[in-house]
Amino acid sequence: MSSEVQGRQFGNSKRGRRFGVPRGVLRAVGVAAVAAALAAFASGGVSASTWSVRTQQPAQCTAPEAGAVTARTDYPAPGAVTEPGATYTAKLETSCGAIDIALDPRAPQTVNSFAFLAGEQYFNHTKCHRITTGGIFVLQCGDPTATGTGGPGYRIADENLAGATYPAGTVAMANAGPNTNGSQFFLVYQDSPLPPSYTPFGRITAGLDVLQAVAAAGTKDGSPDGAPRNDVVLNKVETVKN
């Protein structure tokens, strides 16, 4: 997703520009996904993963931990904080439960940037500002402003896009176009038909149920694309070398 969807794109943005998947893409993949799902349903071929989110219980969320969100927007591009050849994991301690992520060595610059920002406590106390409940099935996080326009002040290039797909459990960068990755990222809670335009840099190894429960609760205004009904705050984000 381009760091916010256009008009609501995925990713980091230029001043005032949102990161994420553009609404046009959202509508197109949404129509295609619904048509495919209905065809599969009619033929008896619907998989459990396609419809499981509809049966999840509401997320058991708690009040977020006290703490200030960073206001810094002028970070320079980070130097190396990860080691070549090493593998890393990330833990997202959220107000709705913990999510563990295996970071993908095929996206080394993205993993390095994520580890740098986590080390700066950049993500701590930030709100996941966007959930899409139709078409692309993602929760978008990583913006301290919770508007879809925030970022750390630097951009990194796309990686790992050849043949990229976005099954449930994928973690990928939001963006505002090619090579505009910053801090915003999204978590896929159900197989998503997104085009290979968003750098995949991790896979959820525990806590997918947390994500699906958040999605099952929907948005605050009942729309298919908006702020999650349950506030999802990243109390703490850490990366660890394996």
TORBA-660753 format. One record per residue (C-alpha): chain; x, y, z. Coordinates in nm, 4 decimals, decimal comma, padded with zeros to 6 digits. Last residue first. Layout:
<atoms>
+-----+----------+----------+----------+
| mol |       c1 |       c2 |       c3 |
+-----+----------+----------+----------+
|   A |        X |        Y |        Z |
...
+-----+----------+----------+----------+
</atoms>
This chain:
<atoms>
+-----+----------+----------+----------+
| mol |       c1 |       c2 |       c3 |
+-----+----------+----------+----------+
|   A |  01,7915 | -01,4100 |  01,6917 |
|   A |  01,8529 | -01,0346 |  01,7076 |
|   A |  01,5676 | -00,8604 |  01,8859 |
|   A |  01,3375 | -00,5780 |  01,7772 |
|   A |  01,1144 | -00,3893 |  02,0183 |
|   A |  00,7858 | -00,2024 |  01,9902 |
|   A |  00,6032 | -00,0730 |  02,2981 |
|   A |  00,2565 |  00,0527 |  02,3852 |
|   A |  00,1520 |  00,0346 |  02,0213 |
|   A | -00,2034 |  00,1630 |  02,0567 |
|   A | -00,5106 |  00,0016 |  01,9009 |
|   A | -00,8250 |  00,1997 |  01,9838 |
|   A | -01,1210 | -00,0320 |  01,9299 |
|   A | -01,3534 |  00,0902 |  01,6545 |
|   A | -01,0514 |  00,1044 |  01,4240 |
|   A | -01,0133 |  00,4355 |  01,2363 |
|   A | -01,1324 |  00,4198 |  00,8778 |
|   A | -01,1954 |  00,2082 |  00,5705 |
|   A | -01,5009 | -00,0188 |  00,5344 |
|   A | -01,7277 |  00,2396 |  00,7030 |
|   A | -01,8986 |  00,1670 |  01,0354 |
|   A | -01,8016 |  00,5019 |  01,1848 |
|   A | -01,5592 |  00,3717 |  01,4471 |
|   A | -01,4344 |  00,0944 |  01,2211 |
|   A | -01,4796 | -00,2801 |  01,2425 |
|   A | -01,4913 | -00,4976 |  01,5541 |
|   A | -01,3943 | -00,7999 |  01,3442 |
|   A | -01,0754 | -00,6230 |  01,2375 |
|   A | -00,9550 | -00,5892 |  01,5968 |
|   A | -01,0348 | -00,9566 |  01,6515 |
|   A | -00,8393 | -01,0489 |  01,3394 |
|   A | -00,5324 | -00,8595 |  01,4598 |
|   A | -00,5373 | -01,0265 |  01,7992 |
|   A | -00,5873 | -01,3653 |  01,6328 |
|   A | -00,2764 | -01,2986 |  01,4234 |
|   A | -00,0912 | -01,2743 |  01,7540 |
|   A |  00,1998 | -01,5074 |  01,6940 |
|   A |  00,4308 | -01,5668 |  01,3965 |
|   A |  00,3358 | -01,2574 |  01,1955 |
|   A |  00,5542 | -01,2311 |  00,8865 |
|   A |  00,7956 | -00,9542 |  00,7963 |
|   A |  00,9399 | -00,7149 |  00,5420 |
|   A |  00,6947 | -00,7034 |  00,2523 |
|   A |  00,7654 | -00,3852 |  00,0505 |
|   A |  00,4409 | -00,2547 | -00,0979 |
|   A |  00,3809 | -00,2384 | -00,4740 |
|   A |  00,3173 | -00,6040 | -00,5568 |
|   A | -00,0577 | -00,5528 | -00,6197 |
|   A | -00,2925 | -00,6094 | -00,3239 |
|   A | -00,5199 | -00,9153 | -00,3343 |
|   A | -00,5170 | -00,9611 |  00,0465 |
|   A | -00,5377 | -01,2888 |  00,2410 |
|   A | -00,6796 | -01,1920 |  00,5815 |
|   A | -00,5221 | -01,0062 |  00,8765 |
|   A | -00,2538 | -00,8165 |  00,6825 |
|   A | -00,0437 | -00,5875 |  00,9019 |
|   A |  00,0501 | -00,2459 |  00,7681 |
|   A |  00,3476 | -00,0148 |  00,7877 |
|   A |  00,4166 |  00,3545 |  00,8329 |
|   A |  00,7709 |  00,4610 |  00,9196 |
|   A |  00,9217 |  00,5842 |  00,5932 |
|   A |  00,8873 |  00,4202 |  00,2534 |
|   A |  00,8685 |  00,6556 | -00,0448 |
|   A |  01,0452 |  00,4402 | -00,3046 |
|   A |  00,7472 |  00,4100 | -00,5393 |
|   A |  00,4306 |  00,5897 | -00,4291 |
|   A |  00,2817 |  00,7254 | -00,1058 |
|   A |  00,3860 |  00,4238 |  00,0972 |
|   A |  00,2784 |  00,1632 |  00,3474 |
|   A |  00,5422 | -00,0953 |  00,4278 |
|   A |  00,4598 | -00,4614 |  00,4707 |
|   A |  00,3770 | -00,7185 |  00,7405 |
|   A |  00,2161 | -01,0364 |  00,6071 |
|   A |  00,0122 | -01,2499 |  00,8473 |
|   A | -00,2712 | -01,3222 |  00,6064 |
|   A | -00,1351 | -01,3495 |  00,2537 |
|   A |  00,0152 | -01,0475 |  00,0766 |
|   A |  00,1968 | -01,1427 | -00,2424 |
|   A |  00,5296 | -01,0213 | -00,3790 |
|   A |  00,6526 | -01,1797 | -00,7022 |
|   A |  00,9494 | -00,9453 | -00,7164 |
|   A |  00,8797 | -00,6765 | -00,4546 |
|   A |  01,1560 | -00,7532 | -00,2036 |
|   A |  01,2667 | -00,3932 | -00,1637 |
|   A |  01,1322 | -00,0396 | -00,2114 |
|   A |  01,3677 |  00,2491 | -00,1414 |
|   A |  01,3989 |  00,4366 |  00,1862 |
|   A |  01,2647 |  00,7771 |  00,2824 |
|   A |  01,3666 |  01,0190 |  00,5575 |
|   A |  01,1880 |  01,2619 |  00,7892 |
|   A |  01,0434 |  01,0128 |  01,0372 |
|   A |  00,6896 |  01,0023 |  00,8987 |
|   A |  00,3398 |  01,1362 |  00,9394 |
|   A |  00,0651 |  01,1759 |  00,6778 |
|   A | -00,1666 |  00,8891 |  00,7695 |
|   A | -00,3331 |  01,0970 |  01,0407 |
|   A | -00,2277 |  00,9097 |  01,3540 |
|   A |  00,0400 |  01,1786 |  01,4103 |
|   A |  00,2937 |  00,9233 |  01,5366 |
|   A |  00,2409 |  00,7182 |  01,2175 |
|   A |  00,3537 |  00,3551 |  01,2447 |
|   A |  00,0278 |  00,1666 |  01,1988 |
|   A | -00,2095 |  00,0395 |  00,9298 |
|   A | -00,4401 | -00,2586 |  00,9895 |
|   A | -00,5124 | -00,4477 |  00,6683 |
|   A | -00,7842 | -00,6425 |  00,4888 |
|   A | -00,7485 | -00,5385 |  00,1195 |
|   A | -01,1009 | -00,5531 | -00,0220 |
|   A | -01,3190 | -00,4930 |  00,2812 |
|   A | -01,2606 | -00,4282 |  00,6495 |
|   A | -00,9832 | -00,1724 |  00,6122 |
|   A | -00,8357 | -00,0544 |  00,9423 |
|   A | -00,6537 |  00,2741 |  00,9974 |
|   A | -00,4930 |  00,4771 |  01,2733 |
|   A | -00,2782 |  00,2303 |  01,4606 |
|   A | -00,2025 |  00,4632 |  01,7510 |
|   A |  00,1433 |  00,5563 |  01,8715 |
|   A |  00,2512 |  00,5019 |  02,2334 |
|   A |  00,5928 |  00,3628 |  02,1310 |
|   A |  00,6620 |  00,3683 |  01,7572 |
|   A |  00,9592 |  00,6063 |  01,7693 |
|   A |  01,1178 |  00,4359 |  02,0674 |
|   A |  01,4537 |  00,5249 |  01,9054 |
|   A |  01,5383 |  00,1539 |  01,9059 |
|   A |  01,2092 |  00,0838 |  01,7290 |
|   A |  01,3013 |  00,3455 |  01,4693 |
|   A |  01,6399 |  00,1834 |  01,4087 |
|   A |  01,4944 | -00,1681 |  01,3961 |
|   A |  01,2374 | -00,0553 |  01,1380 |
|   A |  01,5082 |  00,1157 |  00,9322 |
|   A |  01,7312 | -00,1924 |  00,9404 |
|   A |  01,4391 | -00,4177 |  00,8485 |
|   A |  01,3594 | -00,1923 |  00,5530 |
|   A |  01,7210 | -00,1847 |  00,4411 |
|   A |  01,7514 | -00,5630 |  00,4710 |
|   A |  01,4329 | -00,6619 |  00,2852 |
|   A |  01,5212 | -01,0222 |  00,1942 |
|   A |  01,6213 | -01,0698 |  00,5584 |
|   A |  01,2493 | -01,0794 |  00,6495 |
|   A |  01,1546 | -00,9900 |  01,0064 |
|   A |  00,9740 | -01,2599 |  01,2051 |
|   A |  00,6895 | -01,0775 |  01,3808 |
|   A |  00,5257 | -01,1263 |  01,7200 |
|   A |  00,1964 | -00,9523 |  01,8042 |
|   A |  00,0923 | -00,8893 |  02,1647 |
|   A | -00,2577 | -00,7912 |  02,2735 |
|   A | -00,5231 | -00,5196 |  02,2338 |
|   A | -00,3307 | -00,2295 |  02,3905 |
|   A | -00,0367 | -00,3352 |  02,1788 |
|   A |  00,3006 | -00,4879 |  02,2588 |
|   A |  00,4512 | -00,5298 |  01,9129 |
|   A |  00,7403 | -00,7723 |  01,9203 |
|   A |  00,9963 | -00,7810 |  01,6427 |
|   A |  01,2246 | -01,0602 |  01,5279 |
|   A |  01,5656 | -01,0446 |  01,3678 |
|   A |  01,7935 | -01,2500 |  01,1486 |
|   A |  02,1665 | -01,1973 |  01,1045 |
|   A |  02,3379 | -01,2147 |  00,7651 |
|   A |  02,4515 | -00,8525 |  00,7732 |
|   A |  02,4140 | -00,7070 |  01,1246 |
|   A |  02,1402 | -00,4576 |  01,2082 |
|   A |  02,1959 | -00,0976 |  01,3188 |
|   A |  02,3561 |  00,0189 |  00,9958 |
|   A |  02,3240 |  00,3924 |  00,9391 |
|   A |  01,9893 |  00,5622 |  00,9609 |
|   A |  01,8516 |  00,8138 |  00,7106 |
|   A |  01,8424 |  01,1443 |  00,8978 |
|   A |  01,5629 |  01,1917 |  01,1521 |
|   A |  01,3752 |  01,5187 |  01,1114 |
|   A |  01,0164 |  01,4434 |  01,2124 |
|   A |  01,0453 |  01,4337 |  01,5911 |
|   A |  00,7219 |  01,4668 |  01,7856 |
|   A |  00,7581 |  01,1369 |  01,9647 |
|   A |  00,4453 |  01,0119 |  02,1380 |
|   A |  00,4381 |  01,0561 |  02,5146 |
|   A |  00,3626 |  00,7835 |  02,7645 |
|   A |  00,0920 |  00,6206 |  02,9709 |
|   A |  00,0067 |  00,2639 |  02,8784 |
|   A | -00,2985 |  00,2181 |  02,6616 |
|   A | -00,6343 |  00,1351 |  02,8216 |
|   A | -00,7251 | -00,2256 |  02,7557 |
|   A | -00,8422 | -00,4192 |  02,4519 |
|   A | -01,0147 | -00,7550 |  02,4366 |
|   A | -01,0905 | -00,7635 |  02,0648 |
|   A | -01,4432 | -00,8650 |  01,9730 |
|   A | -01,4849 | -01,2382 |  01,9029 |
|   A | -01,3871 | -01,3649 |  01,5595 |
|   A | -01,6495 | -01,5172 |  01,3296 |
|   A | -01,6291 | -01,2753 |  01,0378 |
|   A | -01,2498 | -01,2907 |  01,0413 |
|   A | -01,2702 | -01,6589 |  00,9545 |
|   A | -01,4225 | -01,5974 |  00,6108 |
|   A | -01,1342 | -01,6201 |  00,3665 |
|   A | -00,9046 | -01,8087 |  00,6056 |
|   A | -01,1506 | -02,0979 |  00,6313 |
|   A | -01,1445 | -02,1437 |  00,2565 |
|   A | -01,4491 | -02,0895 |  00,0363 |
|   A | -01,4795 | -02,3544 | -00,2313 |
|   A | -01,8455 | -02,4505 | -00,2010 |
|   A | -01,9059 | -02,3452 | -00,5603 |
|   A | -02,1358 | -02,0596 | -00,4649 |
|   A | -01,8967 | -01,9519 | -00,1920 |
|   A | -01,6045 | -01,9488 | -00,4321 |
|   A | -01,7973 | -01,7329 | -00,6755 |
|   A | -01,9018 | -01,5006 | -00,3937 |
|   A | -01,5413 | -01,4752 | -00,2748 |
|   A | -01,4133 | -01,4017 | -00,6232 |
|   A | -01,6707 | -01,1274 | -00,6765 |
|   A | -01,5960 | -00,9804 | -00,3331 |
|   A | -01,2229 | -00,9822 | -00,4024 |
|   A | -01,2597 | -00,8218 | -00,7442 |
|   A | -01,4854 | -00,5462 | -00,6110 |
|   A | -01,2515 | -00,4831 | -00,3189 |
|   A | -00,9424 | -00,4959 | -00,5368 |
|   A | -01,0821 | -00,2152 | -00,7493 |
|   A | -01,2218 | -00,0100 | -00,4620 |
|   A | -00,9008 | -00,0284 | -00,2600 |
|   A | -00,6898 |  00,0503 | -00,5651 |
|   A | -00,8978 |  00,3607 | -00,6308 |
|   A | -00,8834 |  00,4476 | -00,2616 |
|   A | -00,5046 |  00,4592 | -00,2789 |
|   A | -00,3231 |  00,2131 | -00,0553 |
|   A | -00,1253 |  00,3809 |  00,2165 |
|   A |  00,0619 |  00,6959 |  00,2974 |
|   A | -00,1132 |  01,0299 |  00,3149 |
|   A |  00,0178 |  01,3527 |  00,1695 |
|   A |  00,0275 |  01,6582 |  00,3954 |
|   A |  00,4021 |  01,7022 |  00,3587 |
|   A |  00,5185 |  01,4146 |  00,1481 |
|   A |  00,4000 |  01,0914 |  00,2777 |
|   A |  00,4878 |  00,7836 |  00,4609 |
|   A |  00,3089 |  00,4727 |  00,3651 |
|   A | -00,0317 |  00,3612 |  00,2675 |
|   A | -00,2614 |  00,6112 |  00,0951 |
|   A | -00,5840 |  00,7780 |  00,2068 |
|   A | -00,6687 |  01,0194 | -00,0737 |
|   A | -00,4453 |  00,7743 | -00,2086 |
|   A | -00,4375 |  00,5049 |  00,0562 |
|   A | -00,1659 |  00,5465 |  00,3023 |
|   A |  00,1853 |  00,4258 |  00,2851 |
|   A |  00,1348 |  00,3286 | -00,0677 |
|   A |  00,0000 |  00,0000 |  00,0000 |
+-----+----------+----------+----------+
</atoms>
